[in-house]
């Protein structure tokens, strides 16, 4: 969207300032929650370095289909970007091969019902569709996910949920200048 996007909203918020804000991270389309922005070039470059050097802890909440046997664990896999029917998608592979990137996702079950589990997720890598693809690969797709999800489950939630149930809920890092 050219006019109403997050950067333009930040610029509007900082309208009396002569800053040039930019985003330091991104979320997959349909994922809600925290994004980090910097007000000037120096800050943005420092924030980029934090993300690049994996010095940022990122946590998400996800509602997934089914109950996980292990109530906490780590999913290690290799992701390969593919295109199917003009749709970008990540293929989850157990072993490294040409064109793959390593991905690590930690999860903990917070609450369960008969058919669903609410998870807290910490990602160590942050690749496109990482959480969604990895959870679907172990049989527990994110509710509302139209690419990797369960069609029957998504149909049940269609009236109350207009996107996937994935939310960036917490982020931790040391400020690049104050070290707080």
C-alpha positions as CSV (number, residue, x, y, z in Angstrom):
1,X,0.0,0.0,0.0
2,X,1.5,3.3,-1.0
3,X,-0.2,5.8,1.3
4,X,-1.5,4.0,4.4
5,X,1.4,1.8,5.5
6,X,3.2,1.5,8.8
7,X,6.2,3.8,7.9
8,X,3.8,6.5,6.8
9,X,1.9,6.1,10.0
10,X,5.1,6.5,12.0
11,X,6.0,9.6,10.0
12,X,2.6,11.1,10.7
13,X,3.0,10.3,14.4
14,X,6.4,12.1,14.3
15,X,5.1,14.9,12.1
16,X,6.9,17.7,14.0
17,X,10.2,15.9,13.8
18,X,12.7,16.0,11.0
19,X,13.4,12.3,11.3
20,X,13.3,9.7,8.6
21,X,11.9,6.5,10.3
22,X,12.3,3.0,8.9
23,X,11.4,-0.5,10.0
24,X,14.1,-2.7,11.4
25,X,12.1,-5.9,11.1
26,X,9.1,-7.2,9.4
27,X,6.2,-9.7,10.0
28,X,4.6,-12.1,7.6
29,X,1.4,-10.7,6.0
30,X,-1.5,-11.6,8.3
31,X,0.7,-11.7,11.4
32,X,0.0,-9.1,14.0
33,X,2.1,-7.6,16.7
34,X,5.4,-5.9,17.5
35,X,7.6,-4.3,14.8
36,X,10.7,-2.2,15.6
37,X,11.3,1.1,13.9
38,X,14.1,3.6,14.2
39,X,13.8,7.4,13.8
40,X,17.1,8.0,12.0
41,X,19.8,6.3,9.8
42,X,22.2,5.8,12.7
43,X,19.6,4.0,14.8
44,X,18.2,2.0,11.9
45,X,21.7,0.7,11.0
46,X,22.4,-0.2,14.6
47,X,19.0,-2.0,14.9
48,X,19.6,-3.9,11.6
49,X,22.9,-5.1,13.1
50,X,21.1,-6.4,16.2
51,X,18.7,-8.4,14.1
52,X,21.4,-9.6,11.7
53,X,23.6,-10.8,14.5
54,X,20.7,-12.6,16.2
55,X,20.9,-10.3,19.3
56,X,17.1,-9.9,19.4
57,X,14.8,-12.3,21.2
58,X,11.4,-12.6,19.4
59,X,8.4,-14.3,21.0
60,X,5.0,-15.1,19.4
61,X,1.6,-16.5,20.4
62,X,0.0,-19.0,18.1
63,X,-3.2,-21.0,18.2
64,X,-2.6,-24.3,16.5
65,X,-4.7,-27.3,15.5
66,X,-4.3,-30.3,17.7
67,X,-2.5,-31.1,21.0
68,X,1.3,-31.5,20.9
69,X,2.7,-34.7,22.5
70,X,5.7,-32.8,23.9
71,X,4.6,-29.7,25.8
72,X,7.8,-27.9,24.9
73,X,10.5,-28.4,22.4
74,X,12.5,-27.2,19.5
75,X,11.9,-27.6,15.8
76,X,15.1,-27.7,13.7
77,X,14.7,-27.9,10.0
78,X,15.9,-26.5,6.7
79,X,13.6,-24.2,4.7
80,X,13.6,-23.9,0.9
81,X,11.6,-21.2,-0.8
82,X,9.4,-22.4,-3.6
83,X,6.6,-21.0,-5.7
84,X,3.4,-23.0,-6.3
85,X,0.5,-21.5,-8.3
86,X,2.1,-18.1,-8.1
87,X,2.3,-18.3,-4.3
88,X,5.6,-18.1,-2.4
89,X,5.9,-20.9,0.1
90,X,8.5,-22.6,2.3
91,X,9.2,-26.3,1.9
92,X,10.4,-27.8,5.2
93,X,13.3,-30.3,4.9
94,X,15.0,-32.3,7.6
95,X,18.5,-32.1,6.0
96,X,20.5,-29.3,4.4
97,X,20.4,-29.2,0.6
98,X,21.1,-26.6,-2.1
99,X,19.1,-23.5,-1.6
100,X,18.0,-24.2,2.0
101,X,18.3,-22.0,5.1
102,X,18.5,-23.3,8.6
103,X,15.6,-22.6,10.9
104,X,15.1,-23.1,14.7
105,X,11.8,-22.5,16.5
106,X,11.2,-23.2,20.2
107,X,7.7,-23.7,21.5
108,X,5.9,-24.1,24.8
109,X,2.3,-25.1,25.3
110,X,0.5,-22.4,27.4
111,X,-3.0,-23.9,27.2
112,X,-4.9,-26.7,25.5
113,X,-8.5,-27.6,24.7
114,X,-9.7,-30.8,23.0
115,X,-8.7,-29.7,19.5
116,X,-6.4,-26.7,19.9
117,X,-3.2,-25.5,21.6
118,X,-2.1,-22.0,22.5
119,X,1.7,-21.8,22.1
120,X,4.4,-19.4,23.1
121,X,7.0,-19.5,20.4
122,X,10.6,-18.1,20.3
123,X,12.3,-18.0,17.0
124,X,16.0,-18.1,16.8
125,X,16.4,-17.5,13.1
126,X,13.4,-15.5,11.6
127,X,12.9,-16.8,8.1
128,X,9.9,-16.2,5.8
129,X,6.9,-18.3,7.0
130,X,9.2,-20.1,9.5
131,X,6.8,-20.6,12.3
132,X,3.8,-21.4,10.1
133,X,5.7,-23.9,7.9
134,X,7.5,-25.7,10.7
135,X,4.3,-26.1,12.8
136,X,2.4,-27.4,9.9
137,X,5.3,-29.8,9.1
138,X,4.8,-31.5,12.6
139,X,1.0,-31.7,12.1
140,X,0.0,-28.6,14.0
141,X,-0.8,-25.8,11.6
142,X,-1.6,-22.3,12.8
143,X,-5.4,-21.6,12.8
144,X,-6.4,-19.4,10.0
145,X,-3.3,-19.9,7.9
146,X,-4.5,-20.2,4.3
147,X,-1.1,-21.4,2.9
148,X,-0.1,-24.1,5.4
149,X,-3.3,-24.5,7.5
150,X,-6.1,-27.0,7.9
151,X,-9.0,-26.0,5.6
152,X,-11.7,-27.5,7.8
153,X,-10.4,-25.7,10.9
154,X,-10.0,-22.5,9.0
155,X,-13.6,-22.8,7.8
156,X,-14.8,-23.1,11.4
157,X,-13.0,-19.9,12.4
158,X,-13.8,-17.9,9.2
159,X,-16.5,-15.7,10.8
160,X,-14.4,-14.7,13.8
161,X,-10.9,-14.7,12.5
162,X,-9.8,-12.8,9.4
163,X,-6.2,-13.8,9.4
164,X,-3.9,-16.4,10.9
165,X,-3.8,-16.6,14.7
166,X,-0.1,-15.6,15.0
167,X,0.9,-12.6,17.1
168,X,4.4,-11.1,17.8
169,X,3.9,-10.5,21.5
170,X,7.3,-9.8,23.0
171,X,10.7,-8.6,21.8
172,X,13.9,-8.2,23.9
173,X,17.2,-6.5,22.9
174,X,19.8,-4.2,24.4
175,X,19.4,-0.7,23.1
176,X,22.3,-0.1,20.7
177,X,23.3,3.2,22.4
178,X,22.1,3.1,26.0
179,X,22.8,-0.6,26.4
180,X,19.6,-0.9,28.5
